[in-house]
């Protein structure tokens, strides 16, 4: 059983606002030194899936720059590797609106007889998962599609794009879209395993009917028609969903929790990212750093608390940074005071500047700005 | 098979066992010894080569090459994964007529004449694998070419009272070398050889072959090749280097050199954007600094978790410093663990070592007789049991 991978780099950019103005959600920085796509790419690499297509729509320069030759993920291979699939805008397609359309534009890549099944993933659901047991489950289930999902017991009041109910044999009994978590239900993780030939057939069929959305127009519709058997593969590890700015902020902060770090970063299956050759981080005299994730290449003289700092950040004397996400190359001037702020790459915070947001509504400073 | 011609091929002498670094080099070659939190000694000459535009490098090694080989890989971390040139680890091998280990620095190059010849270089740059410095070799090369020199030797001005520990170059006002003294009792100059040579390949090759035929020779650049070239009236010049340079052949110098990267304006700046030092990266997550941690004037590398207190020290990649552990003026090498209430002062903790709770390792120099005090060392992979006391100068 040989599997190939598909990653969506930006189907739902709009929910992340300013942060994805100039990049795909896949290349959105996360967790002090990563881009979101690093997680799913590393999962593929650690699961021995080396033929991976990344479907892009627009704004994909930063993604291409990040991927390079994909050596960092052990994906620069002779016969396999990562293929970036820009919009296949020939004929009447145009830029696609949904995953089904997007997949159809990559049908030539997918329809490769060397592979038996396709693992389809979003780049916004972050976890450290090996796909091998999930693929074994898919084979054993006898179902057409396996949906990877987890239980989000304590977040009953949160809306999710895909909610499932399943019986004891993990066969899906009900499929609901854009709704609240119900007790005992599963929350889809944007990962699907499907046989290649079935997928190709479905894509050609849905294209001829003008269908757009994978979940609504294919999975739910065909399931309700009783022409599609669905199975759930339950993942019980740490799952972080960056669906909007609030969850993106909260999930970055969640990394300050040792259990979350343990569930996301495992020695036996590392999360890889682009190497930047920064020196280690220097903690100067007068610096006071508490409860922080700290990437390499920072120079710290100020006070930083409960924050996530990316590579090459500089915090000057007397600056106070609390509950912030500070991306690569940002400089925070003397005596500046920041709380609940997301600072994008290469921002300059001038001496004495004061910015304050709340965890629900963090202030966002865009790439390269001076405040 | 034809190889594209190269102006210069660099050869790094990395064969030493580094016996003076003892426990830190057990099962590993000296150039693979960790430095500065995320580097290894070999990163310095390799990165200098790349930053100077040299893309063909041979590394000569014969002692425990496995870890070094693994570390170098195909040279990607330094951008030396080129299909034309690139990086080559050159171990001694059996030949039809003879097979032998590298007997000396010159012999190591002699045994690899055919490797260098493939690239038809005008000049060969000879480097050492255990020196910490940043240098643009292209400037030295430009001077070498301008002087129409047969050999150029990089020199550093050292304090006169220390000059007798080095190979001293006595040169005229144009930098032409008149005399060479190896560790002289009465040095005539304070220009010490840094062990960095550029030779015209044509000349060097001839002298290497002659040197190999001489049974009296100890096959060493400093002792044999340089004096012979001088005696035969070749054009040897010095190249004055200004900046940080340190031979880290001893525990004390390795420790000192690590301390030299600390501070707001360090002697050796690892943070500057130009002349960056590259290293192999092991996909660690970022470091986590706990609320109870206290870190002052120190480097902490990615993949580390710090709950304890760290003063004027270097914590390398993947280390764990537990709550109430105290590290002062020390180097903790990659993946070492220091458990709670342990105190480490003026020490080097080796790679993958574990210091169990409540141990005391090393101490401040001011409490000890000068010749009884030195850096305390916990070796690679060593496990220090609970409550153990390791005095200064002790090696565990």
Interface residues (C-beta under 8 A of the other chain):
Chain A: X31 X32 X33 X71 X256 X258 X261 X264 X265 X270 X271 X272 X273 X275 X277 X279 X280 X281 X282 X283 X284 X285 X287 X289 X290 X291 X292 X293 X294 X295 X296 X297 X299 X308 X309
Chain B: X36 X37 X38 X76 X77 X262 X264 X270 X271 X276 X277 X278 X279 X281 X282 X283 X284 X285 X286 X287 X288 X289 X290 X291 X293 X295 X296 X297 X298 X299 X300 X301 X302 X310 X314 X315 X316 X317
